[in-house]
Amino acid sequence: MQAALRLPLRYAISVCAGIAAANGVYLIVAVLELEAVREVPALMQILKFLGGGYLICIGIMLLRAPRRTINAGNPVTALHAPGMRRQFAVGFLSAIFNPKNAIFYLSLFMVMVAVETPLVVRVLYAFWMVGIVFVWDMGVALAFGNERVQKIPGQWVFRIEKFSGVVLAVFGFMLAVG
């Protein structure tokens, strides 16, 4: 949503691709039946700590961002800096450090996919799910990249950014210490 509001659509596509790729990593783990990862408390704690730290960083970046118009030139944070690789990394890191993704995909495969399901079918499931994530995120990017949506007064976008920053930082803190 941030990339779609602040940057050209190609960067939002890059963010969406990063998110889908990170989900793909978790799906590979799930497909290979490494659900034991979930049962290793130390590994899950590290993932929670890293995820919480990342959410706190994004929250702080949003809180520190100055007021500017939606299509302001000269981005001031990594979240708004142009660059296909940079935006791919923003999307990838936001998804890979989200422990809910790991828990969701591992538990989904453990509950919904039978042990007897052939590896090829599980891989097809994974590709389908990565595709769905990418299509959904692109829909969000296209909706927020729409010119009518971008005419929302800048004061509302500024307030939404600040509110999102607080929420992300609080969730990150709760995740890291919880």
N, C-alpha and C positions, 0 to 999 in steps of 0.2 A: 504494500500500500504506500509506504514511504517513497519507494523508488518511482512508482507510478505517478505520484503527486509531484515529486520534485525533479525528476530526471526524464529524459526521453525514453520511450517505450522499450527500446532495445536493452536498456539497463534493467528495467523491470523483468524482462524476459530472462536476463542473466541471473537475477535474484531467484526467480522461480525455478530455473534450472539447478541452481545450487541447493535449494530446498529439496527438490526431487532427488538429486544425487545423494544427499545425506540420508533421505528416507530409504534410498536404494541400499546404502551401506547397512542400515538396520535390517532391511529385508533379506540381504545376503546372509547376515548372521542368523536370522530366523529360518531361512531356507535350509541352511546347513545344520539346523537343529542344535544350535549352540545356546539353547535356552538355559543351560547351566549358568550362563553369565548372570542371569537374574538371581540365581541362587548363591552367588558369591557376594556376600554383604560388602566386603571392602571395595570391590569393583563398582558396585552400585552406589556406594557412598562417594567414591571419587567422581563418578558421573554426575551425581547430584550436586557436589561441590563445584565442579567445573560449569555445569549448567547454571547454577545459581550465580556464580561469578560473572558469567557472560550476560545474563539478564540484568544484573546490577550495572554492568558497563554500558549496555544499551540504554538503560534507564537514565544513567548519569549523562550520557551523550545527549539524550532528548531534553533533559532538564537544563543543560548548559547551552543548548542551541539558541541563538538569538532570534528575535522576531524578524521575519522576512516574508516576502510574498511567496506564493506557492511555486512559481516558476523562477525563483531567484537564481541568478547566475552565481558564480563563485561559491560553490559548496564549502561549508566550513567543517564538516565532520566526515569521518570515514563512511558513515551511513549515507551521506549525500554526495560523496565524491564520485565523479564519473570514472568509468573504466569497467570494461566487461569482466575482467578477472576479479577486480575488487568487489564488484557487486555480486558475482558468483560466490566469492568467499563470504560475503555478508550473509547471503542466503544459506550457504552450506553450514557455516558456523552456528547460525541461529537454530537450524534443525538438528545438527549433530549433537549439540550440547543441550538439547531438550530431552530430558530423561523420559518424558511421557512417550516420546516416539519409540524408544527402546522397549519400554514396558508394553505399549500398545501392540507393536508388531510381534514381539516374542509371545505375548499371551494370545494374540489372535491366531498365530500359527499353531500354538499348542492346543487351543480349544477347537478351532474351526477346521484344521487340516489333519487328517488321519495320518498316523505314523506310516501306514502302508502306501500313502500317496507317493507316486513316483517323483523322483527329483525333477524331471523335466516339467511335470505339471506344477510343482511348487515354484519352479523358476518362472513359468508362465504367469502364475499368480502374482509373483513379485513384480514382473514387468508391468502387468495390468495395474497394480496398485501404484507403482511409480508414475505411470501414465495418468492415472486419475488425480494424483497429487499435483502433477504439473498442469493438467487441464484446469483444475479448480483454482490454483494460484494464478494462472494466466487470466481466468475469468475475473478474479478480484482485481488484478492489475489493469485489465482493459476497462473495467467499470470505473476505477478511480483515476485512470488516465484519460477518461472522457472529458472533453472540453467543458461540458455543463457542470460536471462535478468540480472541475478545477476553478470554476468561478465562485466557489464558496468563499466568503470573506476570509481574508488571511487571519483575522483575529480568532475565528473558530478553529482554524488549523493549528494556530499557535497554542490555543487552550487544549486541544485534543492531544498535541504533542506533549505538553507538560503533564496532563493527566496520565497519558500512556507511560511517560517516564517514571512517574510516581508508582503506578501500578506494577510496571516491570521491575523496578528496584525493590519494591516490597515483596513481590513474588520471588524474586531472585534471592533475597535475604531469607525468606521463609524456607525456600528449597535448600539453600546451603546449610542452614542450621537445623533444619527439621529432620 
